[in-house]
Amino acid sequence: MIERIDTATRMSKIVKHNGVAYLCGQVGDGSTVAEQTRDCLSRVEALLAKAGSHPDRMLQAIVWLSDMADFEEMNAVWDAWVPQGHAPARACGEAKLARPDLKVEIIVTAACEG
């Protein structure tokens, strides 16, 4: 069974299938990469909770930066947020994001509880 949560015309915020939650890409507010990353990860955590999951159940994360020069600043926030010993498989690349003010977007896949 496929469960779609917070579905609109273009996308669902969460799609669950076979005990796995797939989150849509999350961006955050703020003027710096650190601020946007913190806000983005807060949104990821809220969606994981809504899906019946948690950051320690993440399987994969894909991080898009508008500029790879921001890699270390983003990683400082990421490293403080990821539960120790529960780092997901992760990729990070540079991409032109949906709006010029966006500096980071994160896409997460996680196992659901139960």
C-alpha positions, -999 to +999 in steps of 0.1 A: +000+000+000+012+035-008+002+063+016+005+099+005+006+126+032+000+163+026-007+158-011-012+187-035-014+189-072+024+188-078+037+167-050+032+150-016+053+161+014+056+124+024+051+092+006+052+060+026+056+025+011+067-008+026+078+008+059+099+036+042+091+073+042+102+094+013+102+131+020+100+159-005+129+183-007+131+207+022+144+242+022+148+267+051+145+303+060+174+326+068+201+346+051+231+322+058+237+286+049+238+277+086+204+294+093+188+278+063+203+244+071+190+245+107+155+255+096+155+229+069+165+201+093+138+213+117+113+208+089+128+174+080+124+164+117+088+175+118+080+155+086+098+125+099+077+126+131+045+130+110+056+099+090+062+079+122+100+081+119+129+099+135+163+112+124+180+081+138+160+060+113+172+079+082+184+057+054+196+083+029+200+120+025+207+141-006+219+176+000+219+202-027+239+234-022+237+265-044+274+268-040+299+241-029+319+268-011+292+265+016+299+228+022+317+232+055+292+257+069+263+233+061+282+203+075+288+220+108+250+222+113+244+188+098+270+171+120+255+186+152+220+175+141+225+139+130+222+114+159+256+100+167+261+066+151+230+070+129+244+089+099+225+080+067+240+073+033+245+108+020+253+126-012+260+163-016+262+183-048+258+218-062+227+227-081+207+258-091+178+258-066+142+269-072+148+305-059+179+326-060+178+332-022+179+294-014+213+280-004+205+245+006+178+218+000+177+184+017+159+153+006+155+124+031+144+088+030+138+070+063+125+038+078+092+041+096+086+028+131+066-004+135 
